[in-house]
Amino acid sequence: MTIAPLWQWSAVETARAIAAGEVTAEAVASAHIDRLHAANPALNAVVVDLSAAALDAARQADRARARGEALGSLHGVPVTIKINIDVEGQANSNGVVAFRDTIAPGDSPVAANLKAAGAILLGLTNTPEFSLRWHTDNPLHGQTFNPWDRAITPGGSSGGAAASVAAGIGCIAHGNDIGGSLRWPASCNGVATIKPTQGRIPAFNPSAPAERPLMAQFMSSQGPLARTIADVRLGLEVMSRRDVRDPWWVPAPLTGPAPDGPIRVAVAISPDDMDLDPGIAALIDQAAGYLSDAGYAVAAVRPPDLSAAWTLWRDLISTEIANLQAPVMREIGSADFNRALAGILDQATILDGEAYMKAIALRSRLIRDWLAFLETWPVILAPAAVQPTPPPGADLADVATARRIFSNDLRWISALNVLGLPVAVAPIGFAAGHPVGAQIIASRYREDLALDAAATIEARVGVMAKALWARES
């Protein structure tokens, strides 16, 4: 039997083998560093190479094991972190030239939790300017390419994270999601992820000069991307550990009670005005069949008003950006960024104070409607993007294309941020020759149900990255 190279092992396999003494952390780190240097030049996914520090940390990990010290659940496992959260001593540039020297005075909660679990930090991954485009490109670090095909976008804003882990650089990649920035790149690159419930994973940047706007705090989540659902679970468990610096963190258990009887899955009927690609629709139906074969009770159902949730997300986030962030963004952002920003804000209704407060009140009603639906249908299966992955920079191509991507193609993704619900993404196949992911939605703090269903789909689809690697041989 041929043994796969160390860089192809999952995080679960890697951690177990290191703990058992079957392989050293140094050997694992060396394999991932070699993979980084072989694969990354064509991708530009990792934009800060921390190989030297990673190798030193791996040697320290081996010495700790030799001394019999207690080992964390990611002891010796290589990971990456997105360049928009703080890693002590590194620049949190967020893809912005003006922030290239914004050195983090301490670790963000995610970075601290990963280090405390024994993870080895390989490098920092790319993001668009201000993490605010559907494609990963910026004037500081350049463009990231999709490892499947340079003719399609790797997505944004966690495009560097998704491209790197798909290519085999690190076992788990950190990303974050305020409008789809975990789920869209996961779908584009054929990897898995979870956007957790708001409050599940603590967030804070010591380098930040001010707090984020209120709805930005409530609609943003940190999370793991990985090639397997088991690794996503492991990353979620580690990242979600308590950090007192986040006042919204919730000490909720990672596993809840099993629903009575067969778990009911609503295969979501999309809004009538949405243009859903027939190939993607067929893949969703196929994934629904996998769940049905595994014993889930599956039916096509129309969930609560998705379009109202999307419109509310669009207007709330755009209002906060327009009032609190846009002047600085326009001043220091590139011409491409300013075009992308204008494309977003021009489609939104910028709310005055009264309308903003009414919109926040409406959010509560929409969440209540979705929570009530999830009492009957504990799992919802829905598309991620509803059209095949576009080329790099399509969000800048023309007004009509930008509007279509924003309001149609990614409506199913962005709408869910305003609801704060957990959403997993699992690869389900290929459309137009490129990877496609499905969203699996569950109720608040029931990431376990979403990931269980995602694992059931994965058992039939397989680990998509293996097909990517097979093309190299």
Residue pairs with C-beta under 8 A, 6 or more apart in sequence:
5 31
5 35
6 14
6 23
6 27
6 28
6 31
6 32
7 31
7 32
7 34
7 35
7 168
7 169
8 168
8 466
8 469
9 17
9 28
9 171
10 171
10 226
10 227
10 228
10 230
10 231
11 74
11 77
11 79
11 171
11 172
11 226
11 230
11 231
11 234
11 235
12 228
12 230
12 231
12 234
14 23
14 28
14 76
14 77
14 78
14 171
15 73
15 74
15 75
15 76
15 77
15 234
17 23
18 24
18 25
18 28
18 61
18 65
18 71
18 75
18 76
18 77
19 65
19 71
19 75
21 65
24 58
24 62
24 76
25 58
25 59
25 61
25 62
25 65
25 75
25 76
25 120
26 55
26 58
26 59
26 62
28 58
28 76
28 77
28 78
28 120
29 54
29 55
29 57
29 58
29 76
29 78
29 120
29 122
30 55
30 58
32 54
32 78
32 122
32 168
32 169
32 170
33 51
33 54
33 55
33 122
35 167
35 168
35 169
36 46
36 49
36 51
36 122
36 123
36 169
37 51
39 147
39 167
39 168
39 169
40 46
40 49
40 164
40 167
40 169
42 145
42 147
43 144
43 145
43 147
43 163
43 164
43 167
44 126
44 141
44 142
44 143
44 144
44 145
44 160
45 125
45 126
45 144
45 145
45 147
45 154
45 159
45 160
45 161
45 163
45 164
45 167
45 169
46 80
46 122
46 123
46 124
46 125
46 126
46 160
46 164
46 169
47 83
47 123
47 124
47 125
47 126
47 141
47 142
47 160
48 83
48 90
48 91
48 123
48 124
49 123
50 90
50 121
50 122
50 123
50 124
51 122
51 123
53 121
54 78
54 120
54 121
54 122
54 123
57 120
57 121
58 76
58 120
61 75
61 76
61 118
61 120
62 76
64 71
64 75
65 71
65 75
65 76
71 118
72 116
72 117
72 118
72 119
72 238
73 117
73 118
73 234
73 237
73 238
74 114
74 117
74 118
74 119
74 172
74 234
74 238
75 117
75 118
76 118
76 120
77 118
77 119
77 120
77 171
77 172
78 119
78 120
78 121
78 122
78 170
78 171
79 114
79 119
79 120
79 121
79 122
79 170
79 171
79 172
79 173
79 174
79 235
80 121
80 122
80 123
80 124
80 125
80 160
80 161
80 164
80 165
80 169
80 170
80 172
80 173
80 174
81 87
81 110
81 111
81 114
81 121
81 124
81 125
81 173
81 174
82 124
82 125
82 127
82 157
82 158
82 160
82 161
82 173
82 174
82 175
82 176
83 91
83 92
83 93
83 94
83 95
83 124
83 125
83 126
83 127
83 141
83 160
84 92
84 93
84 94
84 95
84 127
84 131
84 157
84 176
85 92
85 108
85 110
85 111
85 174
85 176
85 203
85 205
85 222
86 92
86 104
86 105
86 106
86 107
86 108
86 111
86 205
86 206
86 207
87 104
87 107
87 108
87 111
87 121
87 124
88 104
88 105
88 106
88 107
88 111
89 103
89 104
90 103
90 104
90 124
91 99
91 100
91 101
91 102
91 103
91 104
92 99
92 102
92 103
92 104
92 205
92 207
93 99
93 100
93 102
93 140
93 141
94 127
94 129
94 130
94 131
95 126
95 127
95 128
95 129
95 130
95 131
95 138
95 140
95 141
96 129
96 130
96 138
96 140
96 332
96 333
97 138
97 139
97 140
97 332
97 334
98 332
100 140
102 207
103 207
104 205
104 206
104 207
105 206
105 207
106 206
107 115
107 206
108 203
108 204
108 205
108 206
109 201
109 202
109 203
109 204
109 222
109 243
109 245
109 246
110 174
110 201
110 202
110 203
110 222
110 239
111 121
111 174
112 243
113 202
113 238
113 239
113 240
113 241
113 243
114 121
114 174
114 238
114 239
115 121
116 241
117 238
119 172
119 238
122 169
122 170
123 169
123 170
125 158
125 160
125 161
125 163
125 164
125 173
125 174
125 175
126 136
126 138
126 141
126 142
126 144
126 159
126 160
127 136
127 138
127 156
127 157
127 158
127 159
127 160
128 135
128 136
128 137
128 138
128 156
128 157
128 159
128 337
128 340
129 138
129 139
129 140
129 333
129 334
129 336
129 337
130 325
130 329
130 333
130 337
131 156
131 157
131 176
131 178
131 181
132 157
132 321
132 329
132 337
132 340
132 341
132 344
133 156
133 157
133 337
133 340
133 395
134 153
134 155
134 156
134 180
134 184
134 394
134 395
134 405
134 406
134 410
135 143
135 153
135 154
135 155
135 156
135 159
135 392
135 393
135 394
135 395
135 396
136 143
136 144
136 153
136 154
136 155
136 156
136 157
136 158
136 159
136 160
136 163
136 185
137 143
137 144
137 336
137 392
137 393
138 334
138 337
139 334
139 336
143 392
144 154
144 159
144 160
144 163
145 154
145 163
145 392
146 152
146 153
146 154
146 163
146 188
146 189
146 389
147 154
147 163
147 166
147 167
147 189
147 468
148 166
148 189
148 190
148 434
148 435
148 468
149 433
149 434
150 392
151 391
151 392
152 188
152 389
152 390
152 391
152 392
152 434
153 159
153 188
153 389
153 390
153 391
153 392
153 393
153 394
154 160
154 162
154 163
154 185
154 188
154 189
155 162
155 181
155 184
155 185
155 186
155 187
155 188
155 189
155 389
156 181
156 184
156 185
157 175
157 176
157 181
157 185
158 173
158 175
158 176
158 177
158 181
158 182
158 185
158 225
159 185
159 188
159 189
161 173
161 174
161 175
161 185
161 225
162 173
162 175
162 185
162 186
162 188
162 189
162 191
162 193
162 225
163 185
163 189
164 170
164 173
165 171
165 172
165 173
165 189
165 191
165 225
165 226
165 227
165 465
166 189
166 190
166 191
166 227
166 464
166 465
166 468
167 465
167 468
168 465
168 469
171 226
171 227
171 231
172 224
172 225
172 226
172 231
172 232
172 234
172 235
173 224
173 225
173 226
174 222
174 223
174 224
174 225
174 235
174 239
175 181
175 182
175 185
175 193
175 222
175 223
175 224
175 225
176 182
176 203
176 220
176 221
176 222
176 223
177 183
177 195
177 220
177 221
177 223
177 417
178 216
178 219
178 220
178 221
178 317
178 417
179 219
179 313
179 317
179 410
179 413
179 414
179 417
180 410
180 413
180 414
180 417
182 193
182 194
182 195
182 221
182 223
182 225
182 425
183 193
183 195
183 384
183 413
183 423
183 425
183 437
183 439
184 384
184 385
184 410
184 413
185 225
186 192
186 193
186 225
186 384
186 425
186 437
187 384
187 385
187 389
187 425
187 427
187 435
187 436
187 437
188 385
188 389
188 434
188 435
189 435
190 427
190 435
190 437
190 464
190 465
190 467
190 468
191 225
191 226
191 227
191 427
191 464
191 465
192 225
192 226
192 227
192 228
192 229
192 231
192 232
192 424
192 425
192 426
192 427
192 437
192 454
192 458
193 223
193 224
193 225
193 226
193 232
193 424
193 425
194 223
194 224
194 232
194 236
194 422
194 423
194 424
194 425
194 447
194 450
194 451
195 221
195 223
195 416
195 417
195 422
195 423
195 424
196 221
196 222
196 223
196 236
196 240
196 422
196 447
197 221
197 250
197 252
197 420
197 421
197 422
197 444
197 445
197 447
198 218
198 219
198 220
198 221
198 248
198 420
199 248
199 249
199 250
199 252
199 420
200 221
200 236
200 240
200 249
200 250
200 252
200 422
200 445
200 447
201 221
201 222
201 223
201 236
201 239
201 240
201 249
202 222
202 240
202 241
202 242
202 243
202 245
202 246
202 249
203 220
203 222
203 246
204 243
204 245
204 246
211 217
212 220
213 320
213 324
213 325
214 320
214 360
215 316
215 317
215 320
215 360
215 418
216 317
216 320
217 248
218 248
218 420
219 313
219 316
219 317
219 417
219 418
219 420
220 417
221 417
222 239
223 235
223 236
223 239
224 231
224 232
224 234
224 235
224 236
224 239
225 232
225 235
226 232
226 234
226 235
227 463
227 464
227 465
228 458
228 463
229 424
229 426
229 451
229 454
229 455
229 458
230 455
232 424
232 451
232 454
233 451
236 254
236 447
236 451
237 254
240 254
242 249
242 251
243 249
250 445
252 445
253 445
254 447
254 448
255 448
256 445
256 446
256 448
256 449
259 378
259 449
261 297
262 295
262 296
262 297
263 296
263 297
263 378
263 379
263 449
263 453
264 296
264 297
264 298
264 299
264 376
264 377
264 378
264 379
265 288
265 291
265 292
265 296
265 297
265 298
265 299
265 377
265 379
265 380
265 381
265 453
266 299
266 300
266 301
266 303
266 373
266 377
266 379
266 380
266 381
267 284
267 285
267 288
267 298
267 299
267 300
267 301
267 381
268 301
268 302
268 303
268 306
268 380
268 381
268 382
268 383
268 412
269 300
269 301
269 302
269 303
270 276
270 306
270 382
270 383
270 386
270 412
271 306
271 307
271 411
273 307
274 386
274 408
274 411
274 412
275 386
275 387
275 404
275 408
276 383
276 386
276 387
277 386
277 387
277 388
277 431
279 388
279 431
279 432
280 383
280 385
280 386
280 387
280 388
280 431
280 436
281 383
283 428
283 429
283 431
283 436
283 438
284 381
284 382
284 383
284 428
284 438
286 428
286 429
287 381
287 426
287 428
287 438
287 457
287 461
288 298
288 381
289 298
290 456
290 457
290 459
290 460
290 461
291 298
291 379
291 381
291 453
291 456
291 457
292 298
293 460
294 456
294 459
296 379
296 453
296 456
298 381
301 377
303 370
303 373
303 377
303 380
303 382
304 366
304 369
304 370
304 373
305 366
305 369
306 411
306 412
306 415
307 411
307 415
308 362
308 366
309 366
309 370
309 415
309 416
309 418
309 419
310 407
310 411
310 414
310 415
310 418
312 359
312 362
312 363
312 366
312 418
313 414
313 415
313 417
313 418
314 347
314 348
314 406
314 407
314 414
315 348
315 349
315 350
315 351
315 359
316 351
316 356
316 359
316 360
316 363
316 418
318 344
318 345
318 347
318 348
318 349
318 350
319 348
319 350
319 351
319 356
319 359
321 329
321 341
321 344
321 345
322 345
322 348
322 350
323 350
326 341
326 345
329 337
329 338
329 341
330 338
330 341
333 341
336 393
336 396
339 396
340 395
340 396
340 402
343 395
343 396
343 399
343 402
343 403
343 406
344 406
347 403
347 406
347 407
349 355
351 359
363 418
366 418
366 419
367 419
367 420
370 419
370 421
371 443
371 444
373 380
374 380
374 421
374 441
374 442
374 443
375 443
378 442
378 443
378 446
378 449
379 440
379 441
379 442
379 449
379 450
379 453
380 439
380 440
380 441
380 442
381 438
381 439
381 440
381 441
381 453
382 412
382 438
382 439
382 440
382 441
383 412
383 438
383 439
384 412
384 413
384 425
384 436
384 437
384 438
384 439
385 409
385 410
385 412
385 413
385 436
386 408
386 409
386 411
386 412
387 404
387 408
387 409
388 431
388 432
388 434
388 436
389 432
389 434
389 435
390 401
390 405
390 409
394 401
394 402
394 405
395 401
395 402
395 405
395 406
396 402
412 439
413 439
416 423
416 439
416 441
420 444
421 441
421 442
421 443
421 444
422 441
422 442
422 443
422 444
422 445
422 446
422 447
422 450
423 439
423 440
423 441
423 442
423 450
424 439
424 440
424 442
424 447
424 450
424 451
424 453
424 454
425 437
425 438
425 439
425 440
425 454
426 437
426 438
426 440
426 454
426 455
426 457
426 458
426 461
427 435
427 436
427 437
427 458
427 461
427 464
428 436
428 437
428 438
428 457
428 461
429 435
429 436
429 461
430 436
435 464
438 457
440 450
440 451
440 453
440 454
440 457
441 450
442 448
442 449
442 450
443 449
